């Protein structure tokens, strides 16, 4: 579990469609030209790459089912992009870019199989697909990507969450392939080393390849058995968007939007699974605060300083309704349901001062019994500090500070700085905030923490 706390507790909390805004004025999502658009509109390299990002997971998912090798599918997709970069500036954008990329990648696969004299049994099928995918039949190529779930990205998550893989391998692989996260970002989510994550991804691909795994979406009990892993991956995708681990922006909303979209599909796929509804409720309640988390000057805003009039009431309503569904299904003690309940504590408070910190502390007491991790213990310390005073928070922090996982964990030092500042121990608080800032690769977050450190120093100077 990964949460990036700054001062007050938050629940433990791809293809970038938003990136392609400039493209959508000239083509619809299905690749057909928009009204009034030129039939063969030439795109710059950057626009071609944006189209590729839109189609990447869809492309990899389809190729993986054909070639039975995730690494090879990724390589073929990259080669299709290279071919598009060389071809489209001369010929213009094809009527259906996604189908063009798929056909090009399949041709490359056939070339490889011929040259290596491997997988001969697949060649006839692929060649038939290619030969029949003429200009008027691109829809047939896209249709080969459809499956029982009806969403390429979610389908690939289910495939990658194969029981042959360990939990860590499943999560690392799907975050890399589906969410498009860098190895460094995944390492932060796992609170582990980059090299460890890289090894997990390599081994996961090898296990799938050598295990002769069918790249098909499981059905029935087998699909249900993978549900917990799928929920975890969607949750981690949302977390990385909610508090970006690196870059200039505090958030990456497109990742959160994608995670919520997948969560809604999953809740529809498993309507009687309370944790699916709990996860969706958690994400919607957290996402309701997006507009308030960044000030007009670009600064990070905590729950204490957020303008709650900017909170999205529709998302709050949906999240609360999701919790009602969880209760009806008897899943109140699920790990996502408990975190959604924690988010609801804030959603129900009209002002920061109205927050029921006692209820928040009680919910964290229940959550840590289900998830006895240092990160949950840290969040629990923050909730108890708000409910019973910063001295209580410091005492609880003292119990976990020696945990190896928290040695370089930014939220630990941010929380400690907040407790010390509330106690008037400004010099110590400043040191804690500076330590937290030094651990951040996110510009907005780092600036916020340094401002808090400077505030502590300024307060201390006025007292001398």
N, C-alpha and C positions, 0 to 999 in steps of 0.2 A: 504494500500500500504506500502511496506517495502523496503527501500533501505539502504545499509550500505555504507555511504560516508566516505572517508578518507581525501582527500584534494580537489579533483576536482570532479565536479558533474557527476554522472552516471544516466541514466534514471531510474525512479522508477522501479525499476526492479521487499519402493519400492523393488521394487525388484532390487537389484544391480547386473545387468548382468556382469559388469566389474569385480565384486568380484569373479565371477566364472571362471576366466581365467584358473585356474589349472584344472578345471573339463572338460573344453571344449576340452582338448586334448584326453579325453577318451570317450566323448559322444557328439552327435550333439544336437542342440537346441530342436529337437523333442524327445529326450530321447533315440534314438537308438544308439547302440555302434558305435564309429568311426572305420574307417578302421584299422585293426590290433589290436584293443582293445580286451582284454579278455572278454569272454561272461558274466561272473559274476565277475566283478571287485569289490572287497570290498573296501569301502571308510572309511576314518576316520570320527569321529563325526563332525569335522569342515567342511569336504567336504559335509557330509549329510545335514548339516545346510545351506550350500551355495546353494545346489540344492533346498532345501525348500524355500529359499529366492527368487530363480528364479520362483518357481511355486506358491508362496503364494497368490498373488492377483488373479491369474487364478483360484486357488483352492477355495478361499473365494467367488469369483464371482459365480462359478458354484454351490457351496453349498448353497449360499444365495438364489439362484433361486429355489432350491429344498426345503429348509426348511423354507423360508420366514422370516428368523430372522438373522440379521447381526451378533449379538453377538454370537448366537449359531453357526453360520457358522465359526466364528473365533475360537471358542472353539474346534469345530470338527477338524479344520485344525491343531491346536496345538496338539491335541491328535494323529492325523495321523503322525505328526513329531515325537512324543514320541515313537510311534510304530515303525517307520522307524529306529530310533536310537537304538532300542532294537533288530530289526530283521536284518537289512542289514549287520551289521558286521559279522553275522553268515551265512547268505544265499547269500551274494553278492548283487550287485546293480541289481534291476529288469530291464528288457529291456526298460520299459518306466516308469521312476520314478514318473512323474506327474500323470499318470493314476493309478499307484499303490496307491499313496496318496489319490486320489479321491475315489477309491474303498474302501480303509480302512476307510476313513471318512464317507462314505455312510453307511457302515456296522455299524459303531458306532452310526449313526443317527437312524438306524432301531432299534438297541438295546435300545436306549433312548426312542423312541416312544412306543415300546412294553412295556417297564417298566412303563412308565407314562400313557399308554393307550390314547395317544394323536395322532392326525393327522393320523388316521387309513387310511384315503383315499389316503395318499401318499405311504403307505408301499408297496403295491403291485407293484407300478411303480418302486420304488427304488430297491426292491428285484429282479425284472425282469432285471433292468440295471446291477445289480451285477452278477446275474447268467449267463447273456449273455456276460459279459466282461471277457472272458477267455483269455489266453495268446495271442492267435492270433487275439483277437478282441479289444485290447486296444485303437485302433484308434476310435472305436465307442464311448468309454467313453469320449475321448477328443472332439469328435464331438458334444457332448451335451453341450459343453461350447461355441459353436459358436452362433453368433447372427447377426443381420442386420449390425452392425457396424464392426464386424470382429476383434475386439481387446478387450480382457477381461478387461484390466485396464480402458480403456476409457468407456467401457460399464458400469462398476461399478461406475465410476464418474457420469455418467448420472443418474443412479439409485439413488445414494446418494444425488443428487441435486434435490430431490423431492420437489414440492411446499408446501407440508405439513410442511417442515422444514423452519426455519428462515434462512436468509442469513448467519449469523454467524455459525449456527448449520451445515448447508450444508458444508461450507468451512472447519470447524474444523474436521468434520467427515471424509471427503474425504482426507484431508491431513494426518490424522491418519491412516486410513485403506489402502488407495492406495499408498501414498508416503512413508508410514512407518515412518513419523516424530514423534519424541517424543513430549509429551505434552508441554514441556518447549520450544521446537523449534517453535511450533505453537503459543504459547503465545507471543513469540518475534515477529512473523510475524504480529500478531494482536495488538501488543503494549498493552497487557493486562496481567492479572494474570493467573498463571497456574491453580489455582482452578477453575477459570471461564471457561477456555477452557475444563477442565475435565468434568465440569457440562454440558457444551454444548454437548459434545460427548455422555455422558450417556443419556441425554434427547433426543438427535437425534435418538439414537438407540431405545429408548422407544417409540417415536412417530411412527417410521416406523413399529415397532412390533405391537403396539396397533391400528394403522391405517389400518392394514391388507393390507399393500402396496404390490403390485405385483412386484416381483424382476425381472422385464422385462424391456428391453430398450424401451423407448417411441418412437413413430414414428410421423411424420408429424408435425403439429403445436405444439403438446405437447413437442416434442423433441426440436423444435426451441425455445420454451419458456424457456427452461433450459440452453440454450447456453451461456448466460452471466455468469451464475454461473460456468459452466464448464471452460470457458475461465479464470475466476478468479483463480480457483483452479490450473490449469496448470501453470498459471503465478506465483503463490506463490511457487509451486514446483521448478520452475526454479530459483526463487529468493533465496531459501534456498541453492540450489546448487551453485549459483553464488557467494554468500558470506556466507559461513557456519557460523551459529550462535555459534557453539561450536566445540571443538576438536582441533587437532593439525594442520589441513590443512586449508588454506584460502578458498579453494573451494571444492565442492563435484561434480565433473564433471558428475558422473553417473546420478545424479538427473537432471542436465541440459540436458543431452542427452535424458533422458526419457521424459522430458517435451517437447523437440523439436520433438521427435518421435510422441508423442500424438498430438502436434500442427499440424504436417504435415497430420496426419490422419484426424484431425478435419477440416483443410482447404479443404481437398478433399471431406469430407462429406458435407460441406457447402460452395461450391465454389463461391457463390454470396454474402457471408457475409464478408464485408470489415474488420470487427474487427478480424475475424479468421486469415485473411492474415496479418493484422497489428500486431497481437500478434506473429505470426510466424516470421515476419520480425524483430521485436524487439529482439526476442530470438537469431536469427541467427546473427544479428549485434553485440549483446553483447557477444555471444559465440566466435565470430571471434577474440577476444582479449585474450582468455584463456592462450595461450602459453606465452604471454608477461606480464601477471599479476603477475607472480612469477619469481624473478631473479634467476640466476644460484646458488646463495647462499641460496635460499629458502626464500628470503625476499619479502615482498609485494611491488609491483610497481604501482604507480599511473599513470594516463593518461600522466602526465608530464614526467615521467621517463621511460615509457615503450618503448621497442625497436619495433617500428612499422613495421619493416621488418618481424617480427614474426606473425603479424596479418594474419589471414586466409582470403585470397582474394576471395576464392570461396564462403565462407559464407557471406562475404560482398556483393558480386555480387548477391547472392540469396536474401539477405535482401533488397537491393536496388530495385531488380526486384519486390519483394513483395510490396514495397511502390508504385511502378508504378501500380500494380494491385489495390491497395487500392484507388489510385487516379481515376482509370478507373471506379471503383464502387462507387465513390463519398463519400468515408469515411475518408477524410483527417482530420476531427475534432474528430474522435474517440479517446478514451483515450489511446488505444494501438498504434494507428496510430501516434498520437502526440509523444509518447515516442519513437517509432521507428524512427521518424523524428529527434528526439534529438540524438539518437544513430548514425544516418546517418551523423550528423554534424561532429562528431569525425571521422567516417569512411572515410569521404571525405578529411580530413586534413592529408597531408603527414607528417607534423611535428606538434608538440603541438602548436608552435607559429602561425601556419596557421589556428587554430581553429576559426571559426566564432562565437565568443561568443555573438555578438549582435543578431544573428539569434537564438542561444540557449536561450537567455533571452526572446526573443519574443515568442518562442514556449512554454516556461514555463508560460508566461503570459496567453497564450491561454489554457494551460493545467489546471491551477489553477481555471479557470472559470468552467471547466468541473468537476474537482475533488478538491474542496476547503478543502484540508486537511493540517494539520501541516507538514506532511512529504513532500508533494509537495511544500509547502511554503518554507521549508528548502532548498530543491533542487533549487528552484527559487532564493533564496538568494545567493546561491553559483554561479549560472550562472550570476546573476547581478554583483556580486563581481568581477568575471573574466572579465565581459564586461565593467564595469564602475568604478572599484576600490574597494578595501577591505572596505573602509569606508561605501560605499553603502551596502555591504554585512552585515556589523555589524548593520547598521540601520535597515535592514530588519529582521535580527535575533532578534533584540530587540523587534520587534512586536510580535514574537511568542515564546520567551523563557519561558513565564509564562504558556504556554499550558501544562496541566497536562500530556498529552501523551508523551511529550518530556522531562519530568523531569529526566528520567534515560535513555535517548536515546543517544547512543554513537555518531551517526553522528552529532548531534548538537554540541557537545563539540569538535569533530574533526574539523568541519568546522570553529568553532569559533577560535580554536587554529591556524588554517591556516590563517585566516584573520588577527589575531593579529601578527603572525609571519611576514606576508608580510608588516605590518605597522611598524615593528621593535620593537614591544612591547613584547620582548622576555620573560620576567618574567611572564606576564599574559598568554602568549601563552603556556609556559611550564606547567602551572597549568591546562590549558584546555586540553592539550594532556594527562597529567597524569590522569585527571578525565575520559577521554574517554577510556584510557587503563584499568582503574579499572572496567569499565562496560563491557569489552569484555571477553567472554568465549572461544575465538578463539586464539590459541597460536601465530599464524603467525601475525594476526592483532594486537594483544597486543604488540608483539615485535616491530612492525613497529611504533606504536604510542609512545612507550617508547623511541625509537631511536629519534623521532622528538622532544620529550621533552628534551632529553639530548643535542641535537643539539642547541636548544634554550638556554640552560644553558651555554654551551660552548661558544656560540656567545656572551652572556652577559658578561662572565668572561673576554673575550678578549677586551671588551669595557671598562672595569674598570681599 
